[in-house]
């Protein structure tokens, strides 16, 4: 009797568990189909003609954020969509792996912001073979089958930095007989553009010294390698420069990235070097503009990220519409210093 009773209880328990599981399954199916219906409705509302993947080794800077926001806006105007590939992945991937993912995903275009020492030329060629156009951003892979290069002229940028150093001589800010200039360069890059920029700085100062030897002093320009792997490594490299006792401290430090500029700004303040080390920066983030206002950063070079973004999207659109586009697209650069800082801020506010 007890055995039959126990068996009956077990049957009831199994039935109840079955009913509960069935109810849960029904609820899950209901929510799944409801969610899927909403998702489909959203996708139907926004239909893009093309999908572009943006690949950048540093997607945590204001510069990249500003660039990406502009790309989204210009792509939307042309019924396209841009996505920074690394933002939606659960783990970190190298630039090479990200390009492979973009090719395997059969995207409509790749916007590549990476140093040319990344050995990506073969993958750029592979993308081209599969009719996926590649735009190289700021660093050119000129020996690859990339569609177009979008960026700035390293020679013009170097000349501008050189002219700023000459301007400091005119203001009698630099008092040594030989001006020590240190240019921060990417230790992980074999980018020939850095060499062009470095040479342009040296040539500009040397030419002016030959023309006006009594008013414009000679300069020793040297490169200092910076580990740009992440923000912490940049900070460490910058601090090592200031703590290096094996060589004289520089009179001028030329920074070629936003992270280098903000790190050098902070380090100069922390080590009480304000006034003895002059900073020439890159980009116009709020922190950098604040550094100019406080007279810690002498000047910075601003690039119109909206112009750069538009050139990238236009180049891809022209490729699909016309079958080709310009191989080189360069943007203008602008110097921001204390004399035009307020004017620049007003222009920036009016454009927003």
VOGU-3710 file (C-alpha; in Angstrom, 3 decimals, decimal comma):
1> xxxxxxxxxx> 0,000/0,000/0,000  2,799/2,313/0,964  4,614/1,408/-2,262  1,592/2,373/-4,387  1,158/5,578/-2,398  4,809/6,478/-2,839  4,589/5,772/-6,570  1,507/7,971/-6,832  3,289/10,837/-5,026  6,271/10,507/-7,379
11> xxxxxxxxxx> 3,962/10,637/-10,390  2,308/13,799/-9,077  5,704/15,430/-8,458  6,917/14,512/-11,962  3,688/15,875/-13,433  4,054/19,132/-11,521  7,697/19,515/-12,620  6,667/18,797/-16,214  3,901/21,417/-16,056  6,286/23,994/-14,539
21> xxxxxxxxxx> 8,916/23,334/-17,225  6,266/23,533/-19,921  5,051/26,843/-18,498  8,578/28,225/-18,396  9,228/27,076/-21,947  6,029/28,731/-23,131  6,964/31,954/-21,349  10,456/31,934/-22,861  9,062/31,301/-26,333  6,591/34,122/-25,873
31> xxxxxxxxxx> 9,278/36,609/-24,801  11,611/35,401/-27,573  9,049/35,909/-30,313  7,951/39,237/-28,819  11,597/40,432/-28,727  12,288/39,068/-32,204  9,244/40,848/-33,551  10,437/44,149/-32,066  13,940/43,543/-33,407  12,646/42,836/-36,897
41> xxxxxxxxxx> 10,510/45,933/-36,795  13,540/48,052/-35,854  15,641/46,541/-38,636  12,870/47,236/-41,137  12,728/50,874/-40,023  16,464/51,403/-40,665  17,787/49,657/-43,748  21,410/50,392/-44,661  22,818/49,930/-48,139  26,341/49,267/-46,887
51> xxxxxxxxxx> 28,128/48,271/-43,685  31,688/49,462/-42,987  34,060/48,208/-40,295  36,403/50,681/-38,613  39,528/49,175/-37,055  41,636/51,234/-34,692  44,377/50,224/-32,291  43,273/52,892/-29,826  39,522/53,331/-29,458  39,643/55,016/-26,030
61> xxxxxxxxxx> 40,686/58,550/-26,984  38,635/61,703/-27,545  40,211/61,924/-30,974  38,891/58,511/-32,061  35,489/59,185/-30,473  35,147/62,476/-32,357  36,266/60,834/-35,590  33,805/57,965/-35,170  30,856/60,235/-34,343  31,482/62,179/-37,548
71> xxxxxxxxxx> 31,781/58,972/-39,569  28,439/57,744/-38,229  26,798/61,029/-39,235  28,242/61,106/-42,768  27,604/57,399/-43,330  23,973/57,772/-42,252  23,541/60,556/-44,820  24,582/58,008/-47,446  22,430/55,157/-46,081  25,455/53,359/-44,676
81> xxxxxxxxxx> 26,633/52,339/-41,229  30,087/52,330/-39,605  31,025/50,241/-36,599  34,259/50,112/-34,585  34,749/46,367/-34,703  36,554/45,941/-31,377  33,773/47,583/-29,326  31,351/44,671/-29,755  33,760/41,805/-29,093  34,116/40,047/-25,746
91> xxxxxxxxxx> 37,926/39,940/-25,802  40,828/41,928/-27,196  42,064/41,165/-30,699  45,069/42,438/-32,606  44,581/44,687/-35,639  45,493/41,735/-37,834  42,826/39,526/-36,237  40,236/42,296/-36,548  40,947/42,682/-40,261  40,501/38,915/-40,653
101> xxxxxxxxxx> 37,147/39,124/-38,842  36,048/41,998/-41,098  36,988/40,041/-44,233  35,225/36,893/-42,974  32,141/39,011/-42,201  32,162/40,218/-45,822  31,786/43,875/-44,857  31,356/46,471/-47,584  34,459/48,402/-46,616  37,237/48,638/-44,027
111> xxxxxxxxxx> 38,546/51,880/-42,511  41,947/50,987/-41,059  43,710/53,163/-38,465  46,890/51,203/-37,660  50,635/51,708/-37,854  52,294/50,396/-41,000  54,494/48,043/-39,013  51,503/45,801/-38,321  52,233/43,566/-41,334  48,726/44,116/-42,630
121> xxxxxxxxxx> 49,537/44,628/-46,309  48,795/41,003/-47,183  45,371/41,213/-45,522  44,625/44,513/-47,259  45,437/42,756/-50,542  43,231/39,819/-49,546  40,339/42,191/-48,820  40,873/43,865/-52,196  40,776/40,477/-53,947  37,402/39,867/-52,311
131> xxxxxxxxxx> 36,141/43,264/-53,498  36,276/44,809/-50,023  37,796/48,313/-50,363  40,212/49,415/-47,628  40,786/53,032/-46,576  44,015/53,570/-44,639  43,726/56,330/-42,070  46,702/58,565/-41,103  49,285/55,818/-41,734  49,583/54,804/-45,369
141> xxxxxxxxxx> 50,197/51,267/-46,588  51,334/52,565/-49,966  52,770/49,227/-51,114  49,439/47,466/-50,585  46,294/47,418/-52,704  44,488/49,830/-50,417  41,821/51,919/-52,114  42,739/55,300/-50,661  44,765/57,050/-47,961  43,050/59,685/-45,806
151> xxxxxxxxxx> 45,073/61,782/-43,382  47,477/64,673/-43,122  50,785/65,523/-44,753  53,563/64,528/-42,349  55,909/66,940/-44,106  53,540/69,883/-43,581  52,947/68,802/-39,987  56,699/68,698/-39,347  57,160/72,148/-40,890  54,401/73,517/-38,651
161> xxxxxxxxxx> 56,061/72,137/-35,521  59,386/73,568/-36,725  57,827/77,001/-37,225  56,336/76,863/-33,719  59,806/76,218/-32,281  61,147/79,173/-34,267  58,273/81,227/-32,832  59,398/80,304/-29,317  62,881/81,570/-30,195  61,346/84,861/-31,389
171> xxxxxxxxxx> 59,541/85,202/-28,057  62,820/84,510/-26,243  61,254/81,538/-24,467  64,129/79,255/-25,469  67,330/80,653/-23,957  69,960/77,908/-24,440  72,655/78,362/-27,097  71,546/75,074/-28,680  67,850/74,193/-28,395  67,189/70,588/-27,389
181> xxxxxxxxxx> 64,093/69,267/-29,143  62,658/65,836/-28,360  60,094/64,290/-30,726  57,996/61,473/-29,259  57,707/58,644/-31,804  55,816/55,368/-31,738  58,239/52,636/-30,642  56,007/49,958/-32,196  55,827/51,554/-35,613  58,083/51,424/-38,635
191> xxxxxxxxxx> 56,012/54,201/-40,164  58,108/56,116/-42,672  55,766/59,080/-42,104  57,381/59,624/-38,704  60,768/59,906/-40,401  59,392/62,472/-42,866  57,908/64,516/-40,018  61,128/64,320/-37,998  63,192/65,464/-40,989  60,794/68,334/-41,718
201> xxxxxxxxxx> 61,182/69,667/-38,157  64,987/69,512/-38,398  65,133/71,074/-41,873  62,793/73,948/-40,964  64,835/74,952/-37,905  68,173/74,484/-39,696  67,088/76,587/-42,671  65,985/79,431/-40,403  69,239/79,267/-38,431  71,287/79,576/-41,625
211> xxxxxxxxxx> 69,244/82,594/-42,727  69,274/84,309/-39,305  72,141/82,785/-37,278  72,148/85,532/-34,623  68,432/85,515/-33,831  67,497/81,885/-34,477  69,609/79,366/-32,633  70,595/75,914/-33,853  68,724/72,909/-32,500  69,493/69,305/-31,685
221> xxxxxxxxxx> 66,448/67,275/-32,667  66,218/63,728/-31,366  63,552/61,047/-31,410  62,350/59,428/-28,205  60,491/56,098/-28,565  57,189/55,797/-26,714  55,337/52,545/-26,087  51,862/53,399/-27,408  50,299/50,004/-26,601  47,920/51,637/-24,110
231> xxxxxxxxxx> 47,485/54,772/-22,008  49,501/53,383/-19,083  52,508/52,539/-21,253  52,424/56,043/-22,771  52,408/57,599/-19,288  55,321/55,398/-18,211  57,377/56,284/-21,302  56,777/60,008/-20,781  57,762/59,859/-17,113  60,897/57,886/-17,977
241> xxxxxxxxxx> 61,881/60,714/-20,336  61,641/63,284/-17,558  63,507/61,075/-15,074  66,311/60,124/-17,493  69,569/61,471/-16,032  71,768/60,143/-18,837  70,911/63,075/-21,092  69,932/66,735/-20,734  66,264/67,473/-20,336  64,660/68,791/-23,529
251> xxxxxxxxxx> 63,675/72,414/-23,996  60,819/71,377/-26,287  58,857/68,122/-26,456  56,837/67,454/-29,612  53,881/65,109/-29,017  52,268/63,382/-32,002  49,178/61,892/-30,331  46,478/63,008/-27,928  47,593/60,516/-25,253  51,211/61,662/-25,466
261> xxxxxxxxxx> 50,142/65,303/-25,117  47,930/64,789/-22,056  50,509/62,487/-20,422  53,340/64,986/-20,985  51,131/67,821/-19,717  50,427/65,942/-16,484  54,055/64,823/-16,040  55,451/68,351/-16,504  53,068/69,594/-13,797  53,827/66,667/-11,455
271> xxxxxxxxxx> 57,610/67,061/-11,777  57,562/70,870/-11,468  58,948/71,381/-14,975  56,440/74,050/-16,007  58,365/76,818/-17,745  61,489/74,741/-18,339  59,961/72,141/-20,692  57,744/73,481/-23,478  55,091/71,183/-24,940  53,878/71,145/-28,533
281> xxxxxxxxxx> 50,791/68,964/-28,636  48,415/67,190/-30,953  44,596/67,467/-31,039  42,222/69,802/-29,217  40,643/67,837/-26,364  39,324/69,859/-23,382  42,333/68,771/-21,283  44,792/69,975/-23,937  43,010/73,301/-24,361  43,102/73,700/-20,577
291> xxxxxxxxxx> 46,869/73,083/-20,719  47,237/75,923/-23,244  45,080/78,201/-21,079  47,326/77,473/-18,077  50,442/78,146/-20,175  51,766/74,608/-19,686  51,258/73,611/-23,338  52,689/76,207/-25,727  50,520/75,175/-28,712  48,748/72,217/-30,248
301> xxxxxxxxxx> 47,941/71,087/-33,772  44,244/70,588/-34,462  42,839/68,409/-37,231  39,290/68,685/-38,495  38,000/65,188/-37,639  34,749/65,913/-39,459  36,651/66,616/-42,673  38,676/63,403/-42,255  35,541/61,346/-41,567  33,728/62,794/-44,570
311> xxxxxxxxxx> 36,688/61,976/-46,843  36,635/58,334/-45,677  32,918/57,868/-46,278  32,990/59,782/-49,577  35,886/57,655/-50,839  33,959/54,436/-50,132  30,772/55,801/-51,692  32,643/56,944/-54,820  34,161/53,481/-55,135  30,711/51,867/-55,229
321> xxxxxxxxxx> 29,132/54,524/-57,418  31,999/55,265/-59,819  34,310/52,267/-59,468  37,235/54,384/-58,281  38,257/57,302/-56,080  41,229/59,547/-55,290  44,227/57,667/-53,877  45,149/60,510/-51,515  42,908/62,747/-49,414  44,596/65,121/-46,978
331> xxxxxxxxxx> 43,037/67,442/-44,411  44,177/70,866/-43,273  45,813/71,424/-39,904  45,369/74,372/-37,564  47,605/75,741/-34,808  45,952/76,601/-31,492  47,841/78,708/-28,939  47,021/81,274/-26,278  46,609/84,062/-28,836  43,736/82,364/-30,684
341> xxxxxxxxxx> 42,379/79,999/-28,007  39,227/82,001/-27,200  38,506/82,560/-30,893  38,864/78,815/-31,517  36,501/77,975/-28,646  33,885/80,401/-29,977  34,104/78,910/-33,490  33,804/75,425/-32,045  30,711/76,361/-30,025  29,062/77,972/-33,074
351> xx> 29,604/74,816/-35,132  27,862/72,602/-32,542
//
